[in-house]
Amino acid sequence: MAKFVFAYHGGGRPSTPEEGKKVMDAWRAWFGSMGAAVIDGGNPVGKSSTVKSDGSLVGGGGANPISGYSLIEAASLEDAHKKAKGCPILKAGGTIEIAQAMDM
C-alpha cells in the first residue's frame, strides 16, 4: 500500500463550542470509517509562510494556504480519492490536495 498526504485548504473555524463538537464528531467519524488506513490523522495548522528560492520568508502561504494535513494509506490515487470524498472539510467549502508520499 502506498502512503498519501492529504493537504487541506480552506474550510473554517467553528464559531461556537457546539459547532466545534459537531465538526470534530464528523472528523472522528470520517477517520473511523477508514480504519487502519489512517496512518496519521494530522492536525489543523496555523498561518503558513513560504520560503522563496532566494531564502526570503513571505507570510501568507501563497494563494491557497494549507489549513491542515493527514497521512493516509491507499492502494492507488483512485483509492485515496475515494477516501477523500468523505472528508468533512469538503462540506465546509474547503478542498483537499492529494500527493503520494514517496519512500526514500
Secondary structure, 3 states (H helix, E strand, C coil): CEEEEEEEECCCCCCCHHHHHHHHHHHHHHHHHHHHHEEEEEEECCCCEEECCCCCEEECCCCCCEEEEEEEEECCHHHHHHHHCCCHHHHCCCEEEEEEECCC
